[in-house]
Amino acid sequence: MDPFCGAAFVFRSKRADRIKLLIWDQTGMVLVHKRLEGGRFVWPQVRDGVMRISSSQMAALFEGLEWRLVRPERARRPLAAG
C-alpha cells in the first residue's frame, strides 16, 4: 500500500506486548510506539498482509482492550437541510 494513502500501518512485536503505528498526517510521517506493562495485544486477522478494522476498534486495540467487543461505526447519512 502507498504510505501516503491515509491508512495506518501497524506492527506488533513477536511477544505481542509492543505495537508501532506509522501514519502520514499530511505534514510528515508519525511513528507511535507503545509497550503494554501487562497483557498482550490481541491481533486481528490479517489477509494478504492487511488487517481491516474500524477506527474505534483500532483505538481499543491500541489501548490494549478487547477490540473485538467494539462495534464498527456505521456510515452516517447527512442530515437534510430543512
N, C-alpha and C positions, 0 to 999 in steps of 0.2 A: 504494500500500500504506500501511497505517497505520504510522507511525513507532514506535509502541509495541507492535508485534506480536512483537518478538523477532528480526526479520530484521536483517541488517547491510546498510546502504545504502553501496554502493561506487562511487566516482567516479574516473575516470582522466583525466589531462591529455591534450591533443591529441598531445603528443610522446611519451606513454606512459612518461615517466620519473618521474611522480608519481602517487600514489594517495591518496585520502582515504576514510576509513570513518566512518560515522555510526551509532552503536549506542545503544540505550536499555538502561541497566544496572539498571533498577528504582529508581534514585535520581536519575537525570538523563541527559541526552544526553551521549555521549562522542564527541569528534571526534579521530580519529587521522590524522596526515599523515605520509607517507613519501616521500622522494625517493631514487631509486637513483643512486648515484655512477657506475655503469657499467651499460649494458644498458637494457632496457626491459621493462615489464610485458607479458606475453602475456595477451591478454584472452579470456575465454570467450565463447562465442556468446550473444548477447542476443536473447531472443524476447519480444515485447510489452513491452519495457522492463525485463525481468527476466532475470538470469543465475542459474542454479541450479547450485551446486557444493557439495560437502560441506565440513565444517569443516576437515578435513585438507587438502583441495585449496585452500581459502581461505588456510590458514596458509602453504602453499607459494607461492601467488601473492603473498602479502604479503612474503615473503622474496625475491621476485624469481626464484624457482626455477621449473622447468618443472612446473607444477601438473598437466598432462595425464598425467604419469607416475605420479601418486599415485592409487591406487585408492580409491574412496569406501568408507567404513566400512559394514559390514553391520550391520543391526539385530541386537543380541544377544538371545538368548532368556534369560529369567530362569532362574537355577539353581533346581532343585527342592529344597525342604527335605527333608532325609532323616534 
